[in-house]
Amino acid sequence: MRFKIIDKKIPYTGKELRSGWVLQHTGMAGDAAAAFLGPCHVKTEDLVDLDDVMAGTFIKSEQMAHVIAEHPGCDLGTGVLRQRMLVCILCELLGARGLRVQRRGDDVFIEDRKLTVSIAAPSPHSVLIHLGINIRPEGAPVPAVGLEEIGIEPTELLADLLGCYTRELESAAHAAAKVRPVE
């Protein structure tokens, strides 16, 4: 697993969650992730969460820290578990910075205000994960909190998050490779 933090603002509309986007923006093929800062506005028709589509919701935030990860050859169940692992790592990092966070499924909350949005979705060749972390949540359709309010620098957090995620995936691959079969 490799990752790159893109040093330019990129708006997230939901259409970025597609095979090849990470390669196109980072030059990295295979298991890879791209992180970037930018506004977020995902219209109802561009959501991939069918519960949200049926509810007519949307996602909006003035500024977010985004992660898009692509895992080729990964089934959706494994992708959802990787998504949740990414969110759990975020919770650990925030907790280590003295924040009291709560995880509900694939979402992170601080004092009942939403900090993140996240989805894992299949493509014909991979599973894609998007994690958006509010920086300035103005425009959000729910009570929200952002990194700016809690005093956390977004780019540093993204580097820590993806570094930990990469090490965790490498450690899991090693754990799976070092055992013999049992009968």
BAGUTI-669640 format. One record per residue: residue in one letter; y, x, z of N, C-alpha, C in turn. Coordinates in steps of 0.001 Angstrom, whole numbers, plus 500000, padded with zeros to 6 digits. Last residue first. Example, Ala and Ser with C-alpha at 12.3 -4.5 7.8 and 13.67 -1.06 7.14 Angstrom:
S497750512850507080498940513670507140500030512900507870;A494310513190507800495500512300507800496700513200507800;
REM end
This chain:
E471571494378510109470643493360509607470603492178510531;V474617496029509144473619495629510144472765494525509552;P476091498883507474475645497474507503474641497234508638;R478413501055509137477200500845508357476812499376508447;V481938501705508790480773501131509483479588500996508550;K484230502517507507483546503483508369482299502938509070;A485616500610506061484836501610505318483976502480506213;A487046499080507845486010498417507044485099499419506355;A488819500986508844487866500345509765486734499666508995;H490305501499506510489470502553507093488422501956508027;A491578499031506253490700499499505181489772500598505693;A493081499048508617492051498021508421491074498440507325;S494815501184508084493900501260509223492764500248509083;E496234500130505927495441501350505752494413501501506868;L497481497943507197496558497712506082495667498925505847;E499038499374509079498032498404509530497011498118508430;R500766500873507444499812501561508328498706500616508794;T502173498714506257501399499646505441500349500365506289;Y503422497633508534502513496810507726501603497703506877;C505089499772509331504014499291510217502975498485509447;G506780499874507066506015501040507501504842500638508378;L507898497330507087506983497681506001506205498951506297;L509385497507509529508408496439509288507406496854508211;D511109499710509143510141499709510246509017498711509973;A512559498733506918511809499986506818510741500066507915;L513718496399508043512811496293506897511960497553506756;L515350497560510034514250496670510417513242496545509279;E517170498927508408516326499682509343515119498843509766;T518376496741507174517641497722506368516709498561507235;P519624495224509360518540494704508514517729495758507769;E520202495882512707520538496337511362519381495996510425;I520921493420515084519888494268514476520286494595513041;G522361491513516669522689492935516683521631493860516119;I522176488831516531521384489473517583521511491002517553;E523838488219514366524141487665515693523407488394516799;E522453489529512285523822489923512631524179489454514043;L520067488135512068520052489501512596521441489965513002;G520494484647513040520410485763512110520467487111512797;V519160481333513373519770482514513962519608483659512968;A519441477746512960518955479081512591519755480159513301;P518523474428512489519167475369513413518573476769513214;V518329473896508884517790473732510238518584474648511172;P519323474588506413519161473164506694518587472855508085;A521904477069506271520503476729506536520389475247506898;G524546477729506097523992476909505027522552476507505245;E524292480883507642525147479765507261524560479059506037;P522817483064508679522112481862508248522989480673507836;R522716486298508027523768485308508314523241483970507800;I519998486999508026521016487931508503522215487102508951;N516674485824508251518102485528508229518925486706508733;I514201487009506274514705487098507645516213486857507583;G511471486021504384512920486092504440513370486056505888;L508712487004502698509234486856504054510740487036503965;H506204486181500463507652486318500663507935486115502137;I503435487415498769503984487027500068505490487199500003;L500858486704496472502225487136496716502674486608498056;V497810487782495209498491486937496186499854487558496422;S496838487886491712497161488450493018497541487342493994;H496520486744489225495985488089489436496137488621490857;P497636484183489130496357484420488441495712485766488773;S498633483841492571498971483938491154497641484173490439;P499183482047495645498325482721494671499001482808493306;A501351482825498399500991481978497265500108482758496289;A502845482479501501501863483247500735501388482314499634;I506068482494502978505036481803502208504091482843501627;S508774481974505286507690482773504736506700481896503993;V511780482575507073510999481693506200509909482567505598;T513189483105510394512498483480509163512047482280508340;L514461482087512625514896483389512123514349483658510723;K515517479066514079514638479717513113515255481007512583;R515755478526517511516464478618516230515636479496515295;D514513478600519983514343477406519151515210477375517899;E515005481320520729515628480189521437515659478938520567;I513948482301517698514605482838518884515368481672519500;F510985482294515707512106481590516327512651482419517488;V509231482656512705509696483299513932510944482565514410;D506302481377511021507746481377511284508056482017512629;D503668480857510577504251481986509851505771482046510014;G503015479657513681502397479843512367502983481070511703;R505556480561515429504881479290515175504315479377513772;R506493482895517800505916482686516475505246481332516445;Q509411483751519477508248482871519466507792482735518023;V510975486385521362510711485646520136509490484770520305;R513305487993523026512221487040523296512070486172522065;L514036491441522513514257490030522190513042489193522553;G513762494192522805514198493408523950514447491927523677;R512603495541520819514063495671520886514645494762521971;A510032494704520956510294496071521399511799496358521492;G510370492212519713510084492275521144510356493652521715;L510668493070517084511792492409517756511607492425519268;L508099494126516642509287494976516494510499494370517196;E506497491837517046506337493028517895507578493910517840;C507424490206514937507587489780516330507467490956517290;L506555491755512750507985491504512953508250491089514397;I503808491494513149504421492817513279505925492670513490;C503560488758512574503255489250513928503859490631514159;V504199488815509834505071488081510767504819488535512210;L502002490275508899503368490761508664504341490108509638;M499966488510509619500015489835510238501412490432510077;R500552486391507922500689486196509371500721487523510109;Q499956487673505492501294487122505739501515486960507243;R497246488156505857498170489291505736499608488846505995;L496344485490505870496162486325507066497068487550507026;V497011484811503256497660484092504365497508484894505660;G495263486549501889496709486678501739497474485989502854;T492794485508502568493140486850503037494643487077502954;G493103483052501179492842483084502620493194484435503232;L493457483888498473494549483260499204494328483285500716;D492221487231497747492114485775497737493184485177498653;C493388489889495733493292489330497089493145487812496979;G494006491127493375492599490943493719492361490357495087;P497096492552494528496168492197493450494736492068493959;H499599491619496354498273492169496656497292491725495570;E502990492126496869501971491672495919500673492406496222;A505745490996498766504572491862498673503617491261497658;I509058490981499401508075490403498485506954491422498382;V511369490379501877510203491182501513509403490364500514;H514878490327502648513694489785501978512611490841501813;A517348489267504700516566490457504382515234489930503857;M520054487120503658518736487374504233518278488783503896;Q522849485036503816522371486402503622521047486570504361;E523055482215503847524105483030503224523632484438502907;S520324480234502950520900481122503947521914482014503227;K517981477662502408519287478243502103519740479096503278;I515558475633500982515812476798501831517160477377501415;F514708472143501273515148473306500509515350474434501506;T512703469102501090513503470129501762513921471222500783;G511107466925500464512403467062499811513303468119500434;A508568466605501302509604466236502267511007466354501669;M507209467655499150507084466211499408508135465724500391;V507919470358499527508324469644498307508292468143498553;D506653470945501952508115471000501864508629470250500641;D503990470674501137504507469837502230506028469787502182;L503806472707499177503793471302498757504232470340499852;D505494475507498660504874474800499782504950473302499482;V507064476439496665505625476413496395504854475752497531;L510207475322495319509354475617496471507890475601496043;D511739474445493246511247475820493156510401476234494358;E512627471915493884511722472041492737511167473451492562;T514411472485496021513154471771496256512168472005495121;K515736475818495723515815474375495533514440473750495713;V516636478342497684515456477864496976515549476342496927;H518678480785498207518803479359497933517636478949497051;C519976483519499867518767482756499582519146481305499335;P521494486757499275521516485351499671520203484680499304;G520019489932500288520686489030499362520676487613499887;L518191492980500309519097492051500967519710491158499897;F514701493884500067516077493868499584516884492881500409;A511591495387499298512475494791500292513902494900499771;A508386495122497888509802495421497682510581494713498774;A505097496492497914506098495553498432507487496069498107;A501722496622496660503075497150496819503995496057497336;D498850497289495127499322496827496433500685497444496699;G500002497701491705498969497580492730499515496987494007;A502924499696490905501880498735490587500863498699491726;M506332500252491061505066500431491785504089499311491431;G508839499856490109507992500766489354506637500993489999;T510502497978491239510250499214491984509494500265491184;H510791495753489619511957496194490390511754497506491156;Q508307495380488369509531495375487562510713495979488314;L506597495270490604506494496363489627507787496488488826;V507481492832491716507578494080492486507516495282491543;W506864491043489626508248491197490079508415492516490835;G504163490719489023504926491690488261506345491910488746;S503909487320489868503231488579489549504137489449488705;R506563485999491904505698485959490730505068487334490521;L509140485054493277507769485082493796506803484889492621;E511517484583492100511114485987492244509679486123492740;K512065481953492376511504482363491084511069483828491104;G513350481824494787511965481364494723511290481784493432;T515744483061494837515741481650494446514354481019494482;Y517733485504496195516365484991496173516416483488495914;P519854488033494827519681486661495315518209486245495204;I520169491273495860519451490443494907519346489041495500;K521999494240496175521863492844496595521181492053495480;K520243497332496308521244496460495693520968495038496140;D518132499173496851519488499384497351520530498600496545;I515010498259498003515915498257496856517351498266497372;I512556500011499454513714499197499802514720499350498663;K509122499886498724510429500453498414511496499468498868;F505718500797499458506869499897499478508136500653499130;R502143500603499069503401501322499007504544500319499074;M498819500856500000500000500000500000501233500894500000;
REM end
